[in-house]
């Protein structure tokens, strides 16, 4: 079983430097949680400076769709994409991309998935990865209607609402489970959860935290399937292959999980005529940019 976006990537020429298959468009990093070990743990209470408005976001989408045959938008890596402060921006990316023939892929830990959001995602054929990193209590009994308490209970209800909104003919929903040494010692939980998810038409994958280089843990994770849902042709196409990231403030990166000064500002590079040179010069030999691993 594979996600719809994975199958779509497998059918593209991802080595063509004139094309960029995936445009990562993370929203401003708002989140009401501070999950230990989260790839973006910092919580921003006040609005960050320089956030792109909808017209600027549309201009970014148009540029890549019209010049680089971009087929996918991902919204990931930075907080909650459906937080009240960014939800309308997220939905606008989805709707506009859909009009341009671009499919969206969203990552969520389960916050703020109300009925309107879930129906919009399903209607626009969005691939959604449900992160279980902050929801470790969720197990195979989730699919049998088990009741959970506290924050996990809220997330479980939201995930169920999302699942109910989606048709089952095409696999567009996935679950991501971050494995630990405890899972190696007793793999029954993750094995049962994978089996239950797939029985309900949901793609299931395991991975490890970015900072963990334990090869035994990585091998255990990949024994359950792909290293990443966009891991196609030997590399992560979302952050190292045929991809580019335009952050919430216009900063250009390869991977949505990178921070800092990046490759420059998208609009400044375009205005000075340097953008195409930067994009054509992207090093596509990396398997993972964040980990710094290259193809053999």
Secondary structure, 3 states (H helix, E strand, C coil): CCCHHHHHHHCCCCCCCCCCCEEECCCCCCCCCCCCCCCCCCCCCCCCCCCCCHHHHHHHHHHHHHHHCCCEEEECCCCCCCCCCCHHHHHHHHHHHHHCCCEEEEEECCCCCCHHHHHHHHHCCCEEEEECCCCCCCCHHHHHCCCCCHHHHHHHHHHHHHHHHCCCCCCCEEEEEECCHHHHHCCHHHHHHHHHHHHCCCEEEEECCCCCCCHHHHHHHHCCCCCCCCEECCEECCCCCCEEEECCCCEEECCCCCCCCCCCEHHHHHHCCCHHHHHHCCCCCEEECCCCEECC
